[in-house]
Amino acid sequence: MQTDTAIAPPSLAGRWRAYRQSALTDDLVAAVIVTILLVPQSLAYAMLAGLPPVVGVMASLLPIVGYALFGSSTTLAVGPVAVLAMMTAQAIGAVSAAHGIEPHLAALVLALEMAAVFLVAALLRLETLAALLGAPVLHGFITGAALVIAIGQLPALLGIAAKGSTVVE
């Protein structure tokens, strides 16, 4: 009689033992390429969020190192993105101005709050809720964010002064 047993994922030590030494060179080349591409991108995202550029570097390199140690997917992209930078700027802009808080400290508090929310969601196994978001909804959100970023850059591109919080203004 055979019983069904779940196979536990390998531990960190098990993953290190199973790691092929032949993949080390390829992984190091990939790490250098990702770093070369990610650093200027992360500087721009930090400035888009209204934060000092060094915050962008930390927000891009530290998650990659953490995911390399504890993550399990070989195809997952980890790090800052334009939509996240824009949402961070929206969330911390008014709070930091109204209360006289440095924007990078407000962003740090926001990051810690989101880490707590994600930890609770992981403990409650709420990842199935992501299946309720259809691809058209996600594509619409990303397209809208891209348009907002592009329109926001028009004054700098055209060399005109623009004020206001809407496109018409």
PyMOL commands that set and color helices and strands:
alter all, ss='L'
color gray80, all
select helices_A, chain A and resi 12-18+22-48+53-70+82-99+103-123+126-132+135-158
alter helices_A, ss='H'
color red, helices_A
deselect
rebuild
show_as cartoon
